[in-house]
Amino acid sequence: MMNYSSGAPHPDTGEGGAPAVRAQDLTVVRGPRTVLRGLDLTVPRGQVTGLLGPSGCGKSTLMRAIVGTQAKVTGTLDVLGLPAGHPALRTRIGYVTQAPSVYDDLTVRQNLDYFASVLDPGLPYTRIRSRGGTSIAADRRRDNVTRAITDVDLATHADVLAGNLSGGQRSRVSLAVALLGTPELLVLDEPTVGLDPVLRRDLWQLFHTIAAERGAGLLISSHVMDEAERCHRLLLMREGEILADDTPDALRTGTGSDTIEAAFLHLVDAAVAASRTKETSR
Ligand SMILES: Nc1ncnc2c1ncn2[C@@H]1O[C@H](COP(=O)(O)OP(=O)(O)OP(=O)(O)O)[C@@H](O)[C@H]1O
């Protein structure tokens, strides 16, 4: 495997505190195929890391392994200092899949109320009210729901049935669900697909705010290379391997390229040439 790096120190390695994600020799088998092959990578806290590569290269599989929903994972995979899939990670990670998972027959707020009650169980709000009281858990849940709806710019649609929303709006409801528990790691699988440029820009601003103000690590997949420029760090993937784990600047400089797309193509060509040399020398 070729893993390009500028050699610049990785943020939050060796300075105390486990990174958001650390993988060593991570391998995943799906059906008859080895889909991820011996990956080494780090996702820091407090930064936005982009996961880029062509369709089918293994981005979603890597994300599933990190959030603990992927079978047949070998090697080392630590998340927030614990082994991936550890029960204590459940409320500390926000995960948004490519297919929005929302209930069409509930409104935006009802969807979030439901997921908030799963994340932060306590007495149902109506039962508390009927007893003339209130509870800290119920207040906290309601505040979290309102904040998450505002974060994704859906306050004007809070009482609209999810089934009556556009595709992009439904994706934002899923994102709001992932933001509910103030996660320390957010794993977002192509969160900006199908969104208009203004909304994409606003969401990227939100991602940076979450990283800077809440100190969360964000891992965001995309196959749109222009989104790479918005990330602090990039993991470039191809055919189940990591081609590069570096900053956008270091990648451009190190490959003598003007754009991330050109840098990626340069690294692909180098990887293909290296594997040909290996085959002919056998
Ligand atoms: N359920 C499955 N069983 C067996 N192989 C699978 C399964 N799901 C995906 N794969 C294979 O695993 C490989 C990686 O798929 P994955 O979905 O991780 O790629 P991706 O980079 O996220 O693609 P995309 O950008 O199109 O979403 C693909 O070659 C795919 O065919």
The ligand as an SDF file (V2000), in Angstrom:
LIG
                    3D

 31 33  0  0  0  0  0  0  0  0999 V2000
  -23.4310   -5.7560    1.2840 N   0  0  0  0  0  0  0  0  0  0  0  0
  -22.3190   -5.9130    0.5780 C   0  0  0  0  0  0  0  0  0  0  0  0
  -21.8130   -7.1400    0.3270 N   0  0  0  0  0  0  0  0  0  0  0  0
  -20.6910   -7.3060   -0.3760 C   0  0  0  0  0  0  0  0  0  0  0  0
  -19.9710   -6.2950   -0.9020 N   0  0  0  0  0  0  0  0  0  0  0  0
  -20.4270   -5.0480   -0.6980 C   0  0  0  0  0  0  0  0  0  0  0  0
  -21.6110   -4.7870    0.0460 C   0  0  0  0  0  0  0  0  0  0  0  0
  -21.8050   -3.4550    0.0780 N   0  0  0  0  0  0  0  0  0  0  0  0
  -20.7870   -2.9140   -0.6070 C   0  0  0  0  0  0  0  0  0  0  0  0
  -19.9660   -3.8660   -1.0660 N   0  0  0  0  0  0  0  0  0  0  0  0
  -18.7450   -3.6660   -1.8690 C   0  0  0  0  0  0  0  0  0  0  0  0
  -17.7960   -2.9980   -1.0610 O   0  0  0  0  0  0  0  0  0  0  0  0
  -17.0650   -2.0750   -1.8510 C   0  0  0  0  0  0  0  0  0  0  0  0
  -17.0420   -0.7380   -1.1270 C   0  0  0  0  0  0  0  0  0  0  0  0
  -18.3750   -0.2350   -1.0600 O   0  0  0  0  0  0  0  0  0  0  0  0
  -18.6740    1.1290   -0.3090 P   0  0  0  0  0  0  0  0  0  0  0  0
  -20.1610    1.2890   -0.2700 O   0  0  0  0  0  0  0  0  0  0  0  0
  -17.9390    1.1550    0.9710 O   0  0  0  0  0  0  0  0  0  0  0  0
  -18.0120    2.1840   -1.3240 O   0  0  0  0  0  0  0  0  0  0  0  0
  -18.1460    3.7810   -1.3710 P   0  0  0  0  0  0  0  0  0  0  0  0
  -16.7680    4.2930   -1.6180 O   0  0  0  0  0  0  0  0  0  0  0  0
  -18.8440    4.2780   -0.1580 O   0  0  0  0  0  0  0  0  0  0  0  0
  -19.0480    3.9990   -2.6720 O   0  0  0  0  0  0  0  0  0  0  0  0
  -20.0920    5.1950   -3.0140 P   0  0  0  0  0  0  0  0  0  0  0  0
  -19.2760    6.4580   -3.1380 O   0  0  0  0  0  0  0  0  0  0  0  0
  -20.6550    4.7510   -4.3360 O   0  0  0  0  0  0  0  0  0  0  0  0
  -21.1080    5.2300   -1.9250 O   0  0  0  0  0  0  0  0  0  0  0  0
  -17.7280   -2.0040   -3.2220 C   0  0  0  0  0  0  0  0  0  0  0  0
  -16.9090   -2.6510   -4.1420 O   0  0  0  0  0  0  0  0  0  0  0  0
  -19.0150   -2.7270   -3.0370 C   0  0  0  0  0  0  0  0  0  0  0  0
  -19.3410   -3.4580   -4.1800 O   0  0  0  0  0  0  0  0  0  0  0  0
  1  2  1  0
  2  3  1  0
  2  7  2  0
  3  4  2  0
  4  5  1  0
  5  6  2  0
  6  7  1  0
  6 10  1  0
  7  8  1  0
  8  9  2  0
  9 10  1  0
 10 11  1  0
 11 12  1  0
 11 30  1  0
 12 13  1  0
 13 14  1  0
 13 28  1  0
 14 15  1  0
 15 16  1  0
 16 17  2  0
 16 18  1  0
 16 19  1  0
 19 20  1  0
 20 21  2  0
 20 22  1  0
 20 23  1  0
 23 24  1  0
 24 25  2  0
 24 26  1  0
 24 27  1  0
 28 29  1  0
 28 30  1  0
 30 31  1  0
M  END
$$$$
